[in-house]
Amino acid sequence: MTEAMTRPDPAPRSRRASFDAMRTERWVATIRLAVVLIVSAVYLGSAWDGDGPSLSAIALLSFADLYAVWSLVAFGGPHELATWPKVLSVVVDAILVTAWVGITGGAQSEYWGLYVVVVISVAMRFGLVEAVVASVGASLVYGAVALAEGSLALELVLHRISLLVITGFAAGVLSQQRHVHRRRGQEFQAVAEERSRELTVERAEVERLRRVDLAKSEFVAIAAHEFRTPLAAVIGVLATLDDHGGQLSRAERSELIGGATAQASRLARLVDDLLTIARIEDGVVRLDLEPVEPSELLAEAAQAADLGARLVVSAAPVGRVVCDRDAIVRVLTNLLDNAGKYSPEGSQIRVTVSAEGEQVRFAVADQGPGIPEEERAEVFERFRRLDGASSKHGTGLGLYICRGLIEAHGGTVEVGDGWHGGAQFSFALPLADVPADGPVSTSPGDREPGTLDRRDLAEAPPAVVR
């Protein structure tokens, strides 16, 4: 399993962290607004019972209300705040609380407990150290005001300062534990997501292996059938010759021997396919590269495929290609056999040869049912046969061998749409003689442009040549 499959994705963790941070800022802003409204209501209610609210108190409360509403809007956005706006808001909160305590009685103010709210908000945003620092700072400010006024007993001042410090430490510890649990939860969730991805990959691999196993089972059955038919024919011929050889005429014996030879050749091709697959999978395909005329490759493949007049060849004037003759003839033969197998009886099978830069492209197109786009990558797999192909003879190895041999040449086999809904398989081979500039030159000869010399197919079965 690759590293990309197993490495945890950091993006979800960062998104969760940003979401938690934004949620905390919204809670702090909400608490700030609630505290300001409560303080305003309590102060105004008590002030009207006495001498009435002071202008400085009204001004400070108005500013605090506006600041609380603004912070709720500003901190409720989709983006996480940087550190300095958080620190600045804490400083503003501390200044507002200090000013309010000073307006409402100084050290004797009943609102000194607002420092506790400021310390708790620091603990919610940051951690243990920051909460303790904030509590000590608030204690120093309040202690300095109380000692400067001298209106409170020292024991009461120390009691309130101690309460602030203890509150800061306790809130900081809770905040630290919250951060630890959140981080562990994120780690557990990341592990769970990683395991889920691994499980998905493993399920896909199990499904792939299951399909391969089913394909292998089908291949064994098909191969057994493919081997059994020619073997039975050869054995039958040998048994007939052994039992009745003396009673048969020379022509009858020649006919039987010819049939047995054809079946033995079929067996040899099956064995050769299996050996080729073994070499492809081991990566030891050996190529004997040489310059070859495309017409010679087509002639040998046409003779082996035996498609007769169904074959239509259209070749542009191109030069020789560099390839392993036997391997490419085998590729073309497999493609022609495949086209003939899946095309309607009597339909045309077109072979085109065209120049493509410094390469020559060979294409074989048929008029069969075609290949669905979602299955085109699978037709080159081992033992893979399309749905509905069970009625066709074959082992499902031809296209796999084609792909392996072309990849050994450094190319690829492409599959697309033919004409009239058929399929087209194509591959490209490098030119043997690439000119320094200008168009690709043709090989010497009296060949007309756009045609294939009929002499190249003289030994092949009849075919329509364009």
C-alpha positions in Angstrom: 0.0 0.0 0.0 1.4 3.3 -1.0 2.3 6.1 1.3 -0.3 8.3 -0.3 -3.0 5.8 0.7 -1.9 5.5 4.4 -0.8 9.1 5.2 -3.5 10.9 7.2 -5.1 13.9 5.5 -4.2 17.0 7.5 -6.9 19.1 5.9 -9.9 17.7 7.9 -7.9 18.2 11.2 -7.1 21.8 10.4 -10.7 22.5 9.4 -12.0 21.0 12.7 -9.5 23.0 14.7 -10.5 26.2 12.9 -14.2 25.4 13.5 -13.6 24.8 17.2 -11.6 28.1 17.5 -14.3 30.1 15.7 -17.0 28.4 17.9 -15.1 29.5 21.1 -14.8 33.1 19.8 -18.5 33.2 19.2 -19.2 31.9 22.7 -16.9 34.5 24.2 -18.6 37.3 22.3 -22.0 36.0 23.3 -21.0 35.8 27.0 -19.5 39.4 26.7 -22.8 40.7 25.3 -24.8 38.9 27.9 -22.6 40.2 30.8 -22.8 43.8 29.5 -26.6 43.6 29.2 -27.0 42.2 32.7 -24.6 44.7 34.2 -26.5 47.5 32.4 -29.8 46.3 33.6 -28.6 45.8 37.2 -26.9 49.2 37.4 -29.7 51.2 35.8 -32.3 49.4 38.0 -30.3 50.3 41.2 -29.3 53.8 40.0 -32.9 54.9 39.5 -33.7 53.9 43.1 -31.0 56.3 44.3 -29.5 59.5 42.8 -29.8 58.3 39.2 -27.1 57.0 36.8 -24.0 59.2 36.2 -23.1 60.4 32.8 -19.7 58.7 32.9 -21.4 55.4 33.7 -24.0 55.8 30.9 -21.2 56.6 28.4 -19.1 53.6 29.5 -22.1 51.3 29.4 -23.1 52.6 25.9 -19.5 52.0 24.6 -19.5 48.5 26.2 -22.8 47.7 24.6 -21.6 48.8 21.1 -18.3 46.9 21.6 -20.1 43.7 22.7 -22.5 43.8 19.7 -19.6 44.6 17.3 -17.5 41.7 18.6 -20.4 39.3 18.2 -20.7 40.3 14.6 -16.9 40.5 13.9 -16.0 37.2 15.7 -19.0 35.3 14.2 -17.5 35.1 10.7 -16.2 32.1 8.8 -12.5 32.8 9.4 -10.4 32.0 12.5 -9.0 35.1 14.3 -5.2 35.6 14.6 -3.6 35.8 18.0 -3.2 39.5 18.2 -6.9 40.4 17.8 -7.7 37.9 20.7 -5.0 39.5 22.9 -6.3 43.0 22.0 -9.9 42.1 22.9 -8.7 40.7 26.3 -6.9 44.0 27.0 -10.0 46.0 26.0 -12.1 43.8 28.3 -9.7 44.4 31.2 -9.7 48.1 30.6 -13.5 48.3 30.5 -13.8 46.3 33.7 -11.2 48.4 35.5 -12.9 51.6 34.3 -16.3 50.3 35.4 -15.0 49.2 38.8 -13.5 52.7 39.2 -16.8 54.4 38.3 -18.9 52.2 40.6 -17.0 52.6 43.8 -13.4 51.5 43.2 -12.1 48.8 45.4 -15.5 48.6 47.2 -17.4 48.1 43.9 -19.7 45.2 43.8 -18.6 44.6 40.2 -15.1 43.5 40.9 -16.2 39.9 40.1 -16.2 40.9 36.4 -12.4 40.3 36.5 -13.3 36.6 37.0 -15.3 36.7 33.7 -12.3 38.2 31.9 -10.0 35.4 33.3 -12.5 32.7 32.3 -12.7 34.1 28.8 -8.9 34.0 28.5 -8.9 30.3 29.7 -11.6 29.5 27.1 -9.5 31.0 24.3 -6.0 30.0 25.2 -4.6 27.6 27.9 -3.3 27.2 31.4 -0.4 29.5 31.3 -2.3 32.4 29.7 -5.2 32.0 32.2 -2.8 32.1 35.1 -1.0 35.2 33.7 -4.3 36.9 33.1 -5.5 36.1 36.7 -2.2 37.4 38.2 -2.5 40.6 36.0 -6.1 41.2 37.1 -5.1 40.6 40.8 -2.3 43.1 40.5 -4.5 45.8 39.0 -7.3 45.2 41.5 -4.8 45.0 44.4 -3.1 48.2 43.3 -6.5 50.0 43.2 -7.5 48.6 46.6 -4.2 49.4 48.3 -4.2 52.9 46.8 -7.6 53.7 48.2 -7.1 51.9 51.5 -10.9 51.6 52.0 -10.9 47.8 52.3 -9.4 45.6 54.9 -6.2 43.9 53.8 -7.7 40.4 54.5 -10.6 41.1 52.1 -8.3 42.4 49.4 -6.1 39.3 49.8 -9.2 37.1 49.7 -10.4 38.6 46.4 -6.9 38.4 44.9 -6.6 34.8 46.0 -10.0 34.0 44.5 -8.9 35.6 41.1 -5.7 33.5 41.0 -7.5 30.3 42.0 -10.1 30.9 39.4 -7.5 31.5 36.8 -5.6 28.3 37.7 -8.8 26.2 37.8 -10.2 27.6 34.6 -6.8 27.1 32.9 -6.6 23.5 34.0 -10.1 22.8 32.7 -9.1 24.6 29.4 -6.0 22.5 29.2 -7.9 19.3 29.7 -10.4 20.5 27.1 -7.6 21.1 24.6 -6.1 17.7 25.4 -9.4 15.9 24.9 -10.1 17.8 21.7 -6.6 16.9 20.3 -7.0 13.3 21.3 -10.5 13.2 19.7 -9.0 14.7 16.5 -6.2 12.1 16.5 -8.7 9.3 17.1 -10.9 10.7 14.3 -7.9 11.0 12.0 -7.0 7.4 12.8 -10.6 6.3 12.2 -10.6 8.1 8.8 -7.3 6.6 7.9 -8.5 3.1 8.8 -11.7 3.8 6.8 -9.6 4.7 3.8 -7.4 1.6 4.2 -10.5 -0.5 4.6 -12.0 1.0 1.4 -8.7 0.2 -0.4 -8.6 -3.3 1.0 -12.2 -3.9 0.0 -11.4 -2.7 -3.5 -8.4 -5.0 -3.6 -10.4 -7.9 -2.3 -13.0 -7.3 -5.0 -10.3 -7.1 -7.6 -8.8 -10.4 -6.5 -12.2 -11.9 -6.4 -12.8 -10.9 -10.0 -9.3 -12.1 -11.0 -10.0 -15.5 -9.3 -13.4 -15.8 -11.1 -11.7 -14.9 -14.3 -8.9 -17.5 -13.7 -11.6 -20.1 -13.0 -13.3 -19.2 -16.2 -10.0 -19.2 -18.0 -9.2 -22.7 -16.7 -12.6 -23.9 -18.0 -12.1 -22.2 -21.4 -8.5 -23.3 -21.7 -9.5 -26.9 -20.9 -12.1 -26.7 -23.6 -9.7 -25.1 -26.1 -7.1 -27.8 -25.4 -9.6 -30.7 -25.3 -11.1 -30.0 -28.8 -7.8 -30.2 -30.8 -6.4 -33.0 -28.6 -9.6 -35.0 -29.2 -9.2 -34.4 -33.0 -5.6 -35.4 -33.0 -6.3 -38.5 -30.9 -9.2 -39.4 -33.2 -7.0 -39.1 -36.3 -4.3 -41.2 -34.8 -6.7 -43.8 -33.6 -8.3 -43.9 -37.1 -5.0 -44.3 -38.8 -4.0 -47.0 -36.3 -7.2 -49.0 -36.7 -8.0 -48.4 -40.3 -4.9 -46.9 -41.9 -4.5 -49.8 -44.3 -8.1 -49.5 -45.6 -7.9 -45.7 -46.3 -6.8 -44.2 -49.6 -3.9 -41.9 -49.8 -6.1 -38.9 -50.2 -8.1 -39.8 -47.1 -5.0 -40.3 -45.1 -3.6 -36.9 -46.3 -6.9 -35.2 -45.3 -6.8 -36.8 -41.8 -3.2 -35.9 -41.3 -3.8 -32.3 -42.5 -6.6 -31.9 -40.0 -4.5 -33.3 -37.2 -1.7 -31.0 -38.2 -4.0 -28.0 -38.1 -5.3 -29.0 -34.7 -1.7 -29.5 -33.4 -0.8 -26.0 -34.7 -3.8 -24.7 -32.7 -2.4 -26.4 -29.6 1.0 -24.9 -30.3 -0.5 -21.4 -30.5 -2.3 -21.9 -27.2 0.9 -23.0 -25.5 2.8 -20.1 -27.1 0.2 -17.7 -25.7 0.7 -19.1 -22.2 4.5 -18.8 -22.6 4.2 -15.3 -23.9 2.0 -14.3 -20.9 4.6 -15.7 -18.5 7.4 -13.7 -20.2 5.3 -10.5 -20.2 4.5 -10.9 -16.5 8.2 -11.6 -15.7 9.2 -8.6 -17.7 11.6 -10.6 -19.9 10.1 -10.1 -23.4 13.0 -10.1 -25.8 12.6 -8.2 -29.0 14.6 -8.5 -32.2 14.2 -5.0 -33.6 14.7 -4.4 -37.3 13.4 -2.0 -40.0 10.3 -3.6 -41.6 7.9 -2.5 -44.3 4.4 -2.1 -42.9 3.1 -3.9 -46.0 5.1 -7.0 -45.1 3.6 -7.0 -41.6 0.1 -6.7 -43.0 0.6 -9.4 -45.5 1.7 -12.0 -42.9 -1.0 -11.0 -40.5 -3.7 -11.2 -43.3 -2.5 -14.6 -44.3 -2.6 -15.9 -40.7 -6.0 -14.3 -39.9 -7.6 -15.7 -43.1 -10.3 -13.1 -43.4 -10.5 -13.2 -47.2 -12.5 -10.5 -48.9 -13.7 -9.1 -45.6 -10.3 -7.4 -45.1 -10.0 -3.8 -46.5 -6.5 -2.3 -46.3 -5.9 1.4 -46.6 -2.2 2.5 -46.3 -0.7 5.9 -46.6 2.8 6.3 -48.1 5.0 5.7 -45.1 8.5 4.4 -44.6 9.7 1.4 -42.7 9.1 0.9 -39.0 11.4 -0.4 -36.2 9.9 -3.4 -34.5 10.1 -7.1 -33.8 8.6 -8.6 -36.9 7.1 -11.7 -35.3 5.7 -9.8 -32.3 4.0 -7.2 -34.4 2.6 -9.8 -36.8 1.2 -11.6 -33.8 -0.4 -8.3 -32.5 -2.0 -7.6 -35.9 -3.1 -11.2 -36.2 -4.7 -11.1 -32.8 -6.5 -7.8 -33.6 -7.7 -9.2 -36.9 -8.9 -12.4 -35.3 -10.7 -10.4 -32.6 -12.3 -8.2 -35.2 -13.5 -11.2 -37.2 -14.7 -13.0 -34.2 -17.0 -10.1 -32.9 -18.1 -8.7 -36.3 -21.2 -9.8 -38.2 -20.6 -12.5 -40.8 -19.5 -10.9 -44.1 -19.0 -7.4 -42.6 -15.9 -5.5 -43.5 -12.8 -5.2 -41.3 -10.7 -2.2 -42.1 -6.9 -1.8 -41.5 -5.4 1.6 -41.9 -1.8 2.7 -41.9 -1.0 6.4 -41.5 1.9 8.6 -40.7 1.8 10.3 -37.3 4.8 12.6 -36.9 7.9 10.3 -36.5 5.6 7.3 -36.0 3.3 5.1 -38.0 -0.1 4.2 -36.7 -1.8 0.9 -37.4 -5.5 0.7 -36.8 -7.9 -2.2 -37.0 -11.7 -1.4 -37.1 -14.7 -3.6 -37.2 -18.5 -3.3 -37.5 -19.2 -5.3 -34.4 -21.2 -4.2 -31.3 -18.3 -2.0 -30.1 -16.9 -1.8 -26.6 -18.6 0.4 -23.9 -16.4 3.2 -22.7 -16.5 2.0 -19.1 -15.1 -1.4 -20.1 -12.4 -0.3 -22.5 -9.6 -0.3 -19.9 -10.7 -3.8 -18.7 -10.6 -5.6 -22.1 -6.7 -5.6 -21.9 -6.7 -7.5 -18.6 -5.8 -11.1 -18.3 -8.6 -13.6 -18.8 -11.1 -10.7 -19.4 -13.9 -11.3 -21.8 -16.8 -8.9 -22.4 -20.3 -9.8 -21.4 -21.9 -11.9 -24.1 -18.5 -13.3 -25.3 -19.0 -16.7 -23.7 -20.4 -18.0 -27.0 -17.2 -17.0 -28.8 -14.2 -19.4 -28.8 -11.0 -18.0 -27.2 -9.2 -17.7 -23.9 -9.5 -14.0 -23.3 -5.7 -13.6 -23.6 -5.3 -12.1 -27.1 -5.7 -8.4 -26.2 -3.6 -8.9 -23.0 -0.8 -10.2 -25.2 -1.2 -7.4 -27.7 -0.8 -4.8 -24.9 2.2 -6.5 -23.4 4.0 -6.8 -26.8 3.3 -3.2 -27.8 4.3 -1.9 -24.3 7.6 -3.8 -24.8 8.1 -1.7 -27.9 7.5 1.4 -25.8 4.0 2.1 -27.1 0.4 1.6 -26.1 -2.7 0.0 -27.6 -5.6 2.4 -27.8 -9.3 1.4 -28.2 -12.0 3.7 -29.5 -15.1 3.8 -31.7 -14.9 2.3 -35.2 -17.6 2.9 -37.8 -21.2 1.8 -37.6 -20.8 1.3 -33.9 -17.8 -1.0 -34.1 -14.5 -0.9 -32.2 -11.2 0.3 -33.3 -7.8 -0.8 -31.9 -4.7 1.1 -32.8 -1.0 1.4 -31.9 2.0 3.3 -33.2 5.5 2.2 -34.1 8.6 4.5 -34.7 9.8 5.1 -38.2 13.1 3.6 -39.1 14.2 6.5 -41.4 13.2 9.8 -39.9 14.2 12.8 -42.2 15.9 15.8 -40.7 13.1 18.0 -41.9 10.1 17.9 -44.1 7.5 15.2 -44.5 8.2 11.6 -44.0 9.5 10.1 -47.2 8.2 6.8 -48.6 10.2 3.7 -49.3 11.4 3.4 -52.9 9.0 1.6 -55.2 6.3 2.1 -57.8 3.6 2.3 -55.2 0.8 4.8 -55.9 0.1 7.2 -53.0 -2.6 6.0 -50.6 -2.5 2.4 -51.8 -0.8 -0.8 -50.7 1.1 -2.8 -53.3 -0.9 -5.9 -54.2 2.3 -7.8 -54.5 2.7 -7.4 -50.8 -0.4 -9.5 -50.3 0.2 -11.9 -53.1 0.6 -14.8 -50.7 -2.3 -13.8 -48.5 -6.0 -14.7 -49.0 -7.9 -12.4 -51.2 -8.6 -9.0 -49.7 -10.0 -5.7 -50.8 -7.2 -3.2 -51.2 -7.7 0.5 -51.4 
